[in-house]
Amino acid sequence: MYLFSSRIRAHALASFLLAALLAASSLLHAAPRHFTVTAPDGVVLAVQESGNPAGPAIVLIHGLLGSHMNWEAQRASPALQGYRLISYDLRGHGRSGQPRDARAYSEGRRWADDLAAVIAATGAHKPVLVGWSLGGVVISNYLAAHGDGRIGGAVYVDGVIEMGHPEQIAPHPAIYRDLNADDLATRLDAQRAFLALCFATRPGKATFERLLGAAAMASWDMQAAVFALDVPLGGLARTQAPVLLLYGARDALVNAEPAMARVRQLNPRATRIVYAGSGHAPFAEEPERFSRDLARFVDAAAARGAQR
């Protein structure tokens, strides 16, 4: 009888511990949050957060015609479940505000201040900034305007370094012209062609159609003004925060080698990783590899910050 009672108590204790572990796990990985942050010029930004709220913070910044949905694979990745993942829809994109004034998109300081507002509102401690394509321009503007005191590092994912630079930006004049066509069908066809160029390995039909839907939501005023966006590079040159250049060798939009060479010219401390099989979107084309590489960089940046 005593042995039987002991087994019951042991089983009850094991059940209690399992329940406690599951409860702790659910607290560590809270349900995704959606909220808004208001930029200094009044633009309302749609922000999303998932993962471990107590983990190292990563701010994911999408590219032209994208949205926070670009980072779905990272939010689902086992390699990043221990991290706090923050994303937001850039001004003129997704569910964020779409001002009509061209200066709202051509002045780089506005995009920098958007990012600063997201960091401040979330209270993210030394986040690593991850900027894809146009997101790289946002990081450069942030570093120029706000410095690196509040960040742990920066990752340029096939990032645009200098707008309109013929050596760095692959020429697709017809597509960029038609992205600003007055005719809706012409514009939508150009968006489809632009998105197709983002991938050496195209995603599945449902994912691609969702990306097309997000592109169609993008502000026409933004698309007309964004190519005049200024990109000061002094902050990138001065930063002491670690910088990683992660590019796809088969990128059809940004010429990877000249773009990375320009960054290394400005900041010789920048490191690089090239995915031989990926195009413009390695985070979507090789998502698990990308997530592992990102986790390693974030951990190294955190260790470096702790030693400073």
N, C-alpha and C positions, 0 to 999 in steps of 0.2 A: 504493500500500500504506500509506504514512504517513497519507494522508487518511482511509483506511478505519479505521486504528487510532485516529486522533483521534476519529472519530465514535463508535467503540465506547466509548472512555474517556468522552466527553461524555455518552453515553447512560447509562453506569454511574453517573456522578456525579449525573445528574439523578434516576435511580432511587433512589440513596442519599439524596439530599436530600428526595425525596418521602416515603420511608420514615421519615426522621427527623421530618419535619413531622407525619406521621400519628401517630407515637409520642408526640410532644409534645402533640398534640391529645388523645390518649386519656388522657394524664396530667392535663391541665388539666380534663377532664370525666370525672371518676372515676365508676364505677358507683354507683348510689344505695345509700346505707347505711341500715340499720335497726338501731337499738339502743335501750337503755332508760336512763333517768335517774331517780334516786330523789329525790322531793321531801323537804323537811325533816320532814314529818309521816309519811313512810314510803310514800306513794302512788307506785307505779311508773308512769312516764310513757313511752309509746311515742314515739320520736323518729325522724324521717326526714330525710335530707340528700341533696341532689343538686346538679348544676351544677358550677361551677368552684370548687374548694376554696380557691383563692387570690383569688377575686373578692370584691367587696363583699358583706357578709352581709345577708340578709333573713330575718326570722323571721315565718312565716305562721301566723296564729292563727285557727282556724275558729270557727263559731258554734254555737248550740244545736242538738243532734241531728246535728251534722256529724262530720267526721273529717279527717284529712290528705288524703283523697281529694278534698276540695273544691277543692284547688289543682292538680289534674292539668293543667289548661290552662296554668298558669304554669310548671310544670316542663317542659312541652313547647314553650313559646314561644321562637322564635328571639330575641326581644328580651331575654330573660332568661338566655340560655345562658352569658353571661360572669359571672353572679352566683352566689354561694353561697346556695342556697335551703334553709332549715331549717324544718321544720314539726313539729308534735307533736299527738297526740290529747289534748284536754283531759281532766282528771280526770272520770271517769264516762262517757267517750265512747270509741269505737273499741276499741283494744287496751290502753288505759291502765287503771289500777286503778279499782275501783268501791267505795270505802268505803261502809259502811252508815250511819255517823253523819251526821245532817243538817248538823251544824256544818262538816263537811268541804266542804260546798257553799255554805253561807250566809255563811261568813266570807271576805270578799274577800281578806284577807291570804294565805290559802292559795293562791288562784289566782295572786296576785302572786309568791309564793315559787316556785310551779311554773315560771313564766316565767324567774325569776332563776336557777333551777337549770339550766334548759335552756341559757341564755346562758353560764353558768359552765362547764358540762360540755362544751359545744362549743368553748369558747374564742373565740366569735364576737367580732370587734373592731368596736365601735360599730355593731351591727346596726340596721337600720331595722325597726321593729315594724309589722306589718300585721295589724290586727284586724278581722275581719268580724263584724258583729252583736254577739253576746255577746263576741266577741273584743275589741271596743272597751272593754267593762267590764273585761276582763283588763288591757288597757293602762292604763286609768285607775287601777286598783288597784296596778299595778306602779309607776307614777309616784309615787303617794302613799306607797308603802312603801319604794321603793328609789331614787327620784329619777331624774334623766336622765344621770347621769355615765357610764354604761356603754352608752348607746344613741346612735345617730346621728340618729334621727328617729322619727316615729310617723304612721301612716296609719290613719284610721278609715274603714272601708269599710261604709257604711250602719250605722255603729256605734251601739249602744245607749248613750246618755249617762246617763240616769237611769231606773232600773228602775221600771216601773209608773206612769210619769208620763203622765197622760191626753193631754196636748198632744203629746207626743213619740211615744208608742206607740199605733199604730192599734188600736182595740178589736175583739177577736175573742173575746169571753168564752166562747162555746160550745167553740171549739177549745182554748183554754187549760184549760178545765174538763176536757174529755175527754182531754187529754194525761196527766191523772192519774187516769183512770178505772180501777177495779179489773178491769173486763172487758177482756180482751186485744183482742177485735175492735174495741171502741169506741176503745181507745187507738191501735191501728194505723191506723184510719180517720182519727183526729185527726192523726196524724203525716203521713199522706198529704196531708190538707188543709193542714197547716202548710207542708209542703214546696212544695206547689203555689203558695202565696202568696209564696214566695221569688222567683218568676220572673215578669216580664212576658212574656218569651219563654221558654217551657218547653224544657228540654233534650230530647234524644232519649230514646226509650223505655229503651234499655239503661242510659244514664247515670242517668235518673230512678230506675229500679229499684235501681241500686247505691246511690243516696243513701237510698232507702227502707230498704235493708238495714242501712246504717250507723245510721240513726235507730232502727231496731228494737233495735240493740245497746246503746243508751244506757241508763244506770242509771235504774231507776224511783225510787230514793232521790234521785238528783240532780234529776230532773224535779220532784219534790215540794218540794225545798228551794231550788232555784236562784232562784226568783222573789223570795226574801227576801234575796238576795245584796246586801251593802252596796256602795255605789259612792262612795268619797270622791273629790272632784274637785279637792282642793287641789293635788295634783301636776300635774294637767293645767293648772291656772291658773298655776303657778309655772314650768313648764318653759321652758327657753331653747332646747331642741331644736326643729327645725322640725316643724310639725304640718300634715298635709294631710287635709282632709275630702273623701272621694270617695263620692258618693251617687248613686243612681238616682232620677230624678224620679218614676218610676212605682212606687216602693216601696209595697207594701201592708201592711208590718209596722211600719216605722219612718217617721214623718212627717219627711221629709228637711229641710224648711226650718226647722221649730222645733228640731230636733235640732242642726242646724248653727248656728242662731242662739244656742243655749245655749252651745255651745263658743266661739263668737266673743265672747260676753259674758264668758266666763271668760278667754279667751286671744285677744286681738284680732290677734295675729300669725298665727293659723291661716289657711291658705289653703284654697280650695275648688274642686272640679271637680264639675259635675253632668252626668250622662249622661241626656239627655232621653228616650232610648228604653229605658232599663234599669229594672228593678225593684230588688228587694232584693239581687240578686247580680250586679253589673256585671262582676265578674271572670269570671263564667261566661257572661253574656249577650253581652258585648262583650270577649272575652278578649284579643285582640291590641291593641286600643286601651288596655285596662287595663294590659297588660304594658308597653307603651311609656310610658304616663304614670308607671307605677311606676318604671321604669328612669330616667326623667328626674329624678324626685324623689330617688331614691337617689343619683344622680350629683351633683345639686345639694347634697344634704346632706353628701356626702363632701367636696366642694369647700369648703363652708362650714366643716366641721370642720377641714380642713387649714389654714384661715386663722386659726382661733381660737388 
